[in-house]
Structures are given as structure tokens and as C-alpha cells.
Amino acid sequence: MATIDQQGQLTLDQPLLADYNSRVEVIVLISDEPEEGEEEQGKAKAEILRDFRQAWHEAKTGQTIPVAQLWEGLEDD
């Protein structure tokens, strides 16, 4: 996460773990929604992390569905 200042410069919430003076590609997603409070952001991050851990566990244990199967029944609509 980052904040845009009055000059349009980004200030990152946390430092990047990259080599000094290395070039990076930045993708900026600007939300149309009002900014959430810190407590709500913490809850949202915790939920995302929980969902990611569940998905990662399912992927590691072979609990996945082939992409072709996901499209079954949708192609006829």
C-alpha cells in the first residue's frame, strides 16, 4: 500500500525488499471506494491472508478443479 501526496509522488507504507537502484514496474490501482479505517483494513487483510492460506493448502494437497471443468455448463449459456 502507498499514499499519493500533493505532488503526485507515492510514499510506500513499507520499504521494498529489492536491490538498491534496481528498476521496478509499478501498477497503481485506485479505488473508487472511500478509504477504510485501519481496523477495517486489518480485518480485510486478515481475511485475504486466511483465504490465501486455504487456497495454497488446497493447491499443495491436490484439492483443485481443472479449468476445463470450471467452464462446463457455462459454455451453453
VOGU-711209 format. One record per residue: x negated, y negated, z negated of N, C-alpha, C in turn; residue in one letter; residue number from 1; chain. Coordinates in steps of 0.1 Angstrom, whole numbers, plus 2048, in hexadecimal, padded with zeros to 3 digits. Each point is the difference from the previous one (the first is absolute). Example, Ala and Ser with C-alpha at 12.3 -4.5 7.8 and 13.67 -1.06 7.14 Angstrom:
neast:nnorth:nup:caeast:canorth:caup:ceast:cnorth:cup:residuo:num:cadena
77C:839:7B2:809:7F4:800:7F7:7F4:800:A:1:A $
804:7F5:807:7F7:7F5:800:808:7F5:7F8:S:2:A $
REM end
This chain:
neast:nnorth:nup:caeast:canorth:caup:ceast:cnorth:cup:residuo:num:cadena
7F8:80C:800:808:7F4:800:7F7:7F4:800:M:1:A $
806:7F5:805:7F8:7F3:801:80A:7F5:7FF:A:2:A $
7FB:7F4:7FE:807:7F3:800:7FB:7F7:80B:T:3:A $
809:7F9:807:7FC:7F7:80A:801:7F2:7F9:I:4:A $
7F4:7F9:801:800:7F2:7FA:805:7F6:80A:D:5:A $
800:7F3:7FB:805:7F5:809:7F8:7FE:80D:Q:6:A $
7F4:805:800:7F8:7FF:80C:801:80C:809:Q:7:A $
809:809:7FC:802:80C:808:7F5:80B:7FE:G:8:A $
7F8:7FF:7F5:7F6:809:7FD:805:80B:7F7:Q:9:A $
7FC:80D:802:804:80B:7F8:7F7:801:7F3:L:10:A $
806:802:7F5:7F8:803:7F4:805:80E:7FB:T:11:A $
7F7:80A:801:804:80D:7FC:801:802:7F1:L:12:A $
80A:808:7FC:802:803:7F2:7F5:808:7FA:D:13:A $
7F9:809:808:7F5:808:7FB:7F5:7FF:80B:Q:14:A $
7F4:802:7FC:7F5:800:80A:801:80C:809:P:15:A $
7FB:7FF:80D:7FF:80B:809:7F4:808:7FD:L:16:A $
801:80D:801:7F4:809:7FE:7FB:803:80E:L:17:A $
7F8:7F7:805:7FA:802:80E:7F2:7FA:7FF:A:18:A $
7F8:803:80B:7F3:7FB:801:800:7F1:801:D:19:A $
7F7:7F9:7FA:7FF:7F1:800:7FE:7FC:80F:Y:20:A $
807:7F5:804:7FF:7FA:80D:805:80A:80C:N:21:A $
808:80A:7FC:806:808:80A:80D:7FA:806:S:22:A $
802:803:80C:80D:7FB:806:80B:809:7FD:R:23:A $
80C:7FA:7FD:80C:808:7FD:80B:7FC:809:V:24:A $
80A:808:802:80C:7FD:806:80B:7FE:7F6:E:25:A $
807:7F5:801:80A:7FD:7F6:80E:800:806:V:26:A $
809:807:7FA:80E:800:805:808:7F9:7F5:I:27:A $
807:7F5:803:807:7F9:7F7:80F:803:801:V:28:A $
807:804:7F6:80E:803:800:806:7F5:7F7:L:29:A $
809:7F8:806:806:7F5:7F8:80F:804:7FE:I:30:A $
803:801:7F3:80D:805:7FC:80B:7F4:801:S:31:A $
80B:804:805:80C:7F6:801:807:7FF:7F2:D:32:A $
7FD:80A:7F7:806:801:7F3:7F9:7F7:7F6:E:33:A $
807:7FA:7F7:7F9:7F9:7F5:7F6:808:7F9:P:34:A $
7F6:7FA:7FB:7F6:807:7F8:805:806:7F4:E:35:A $
7FC:80C:7FD:805:807:7F4:7F7:7FB:7F4:E:36:A $
805:802:7F4:7F8:7FD:7F4:7F6:80B:7FE:G:37:A $
7F6:7FD:7F8:7F5:80A:7FE:805:80D:7FB:E:38:A $
809:7FF:7F7:806:80C:7FA:806:809:80A:E:39:A $
808:7FA:809:807:807:80B:7F6:806:80A:E:40:A $
7F6:7F8:802:7F5:805:809:7FA:80C:7FB:Q:41:A $
7FD:800:7F3:7FA:80B:7F9:808:80D:801:G:42:A $
80D:7FE:7FE:80A:80B:802:800:805:80E:K:43:A $
800:7F7:80A:800:804:80E:7F3:807:803:A:44:A $
7F5:7FB:7FC:7F3:807:803:800:80E:7F9:K:45:A $
805:801:7F4:800:80D:7F9:809:80A:808:A:46:A $
80B:7FB:805:809:809:808:7FA:804:80D:E:47:A $
7F9:7F7:807:7F9:803:80C:7F5:80B:7FD:I:48:A $
7F9:7FD:7F6:7F5:80A:7FC:806:80E:7FD:L:49:A $
80B:800:7F9:806:80D:7FC:804:807:80D:R:50:A $
807:7F8:809:804:806:80D:7F5:805:808:D:51:A $
7F5:7F9:800:7F4:804:808:7FA:80D:7FA:F:52:A $
7FF:800:7F3:7FA:80C:7F9:809:80C:803:R:53:A $
80D:7FF:800:809:80B:803:7FE:804:80F:Q:54:A $
7FF:7F7:809:7FE:803:80E:7F3:806:803:A:55:A $
7F5:7FB:7F9:7F3:806:801:800:80F:7FB:W:56:A $
806:802:7F5:801:80D:7FA:807:80A:80A:H:57:A $
80B:7FB:806:808:808:809:7F7:803:80D:E:58:A $
7F9:7F6:804:7F7:803:80C:7F5:80A:7FD:A:59:A $
7FA:7FE:7F4:7F5:80A:7FC:805:80E:7FE:K:60:A $
80C:801:7FC:806:80E:7FD:808:805:80B:T:61:A $
7FF:7FA:80C:807:805:80C:80F:7FE:800:G:62:A $
805:7F8:7F7:80F:7FD:800:803:7F5:809:Q:63:A $
7FE:803:80D:803:7F5:80A:809:806:80A:T:64:A $
806:7F7:808:809:803:80B:7FA:7FC:80D:I:65:A $
800:809:80A:7FA:7FC:80D:808:7F4:806:P:66:A $
7F9:7F7:807:807:7F5:806:80B:804:809:V:67:A $
7FE:80A:808:80A:805:80A:80D:803:7F8:A:68:A $
7FF:806:7F4:80B:803:7F9:808:7F4:7FB:Q:69:A $
7F8:7F5:7FD:807:7F4:7FC:809:7FA:80A:L:70:A $
7FC:802:80D:808:7FB:80B:80C:808:804:W:71:A $
800:80D:7FB:80B:809:804:80E:7FA:7FB:E:72:A $
809:800:809:80D:7FA:7FD:801:7F1:803:G:73:A $
7F5:7F9:7FF:800:7F2:803:800:7FD:80F:L:74:A $
7FA:809:808:7FE:7FE:80E:80E:800:807:E:75:A $
80A:807:7FB:80D:801:806:808:7F3:7FE:D:76:A $
7FD:7F8:7F6:808:7F4:7FD:7FF:7F5:80A:D:77:A $
REM end
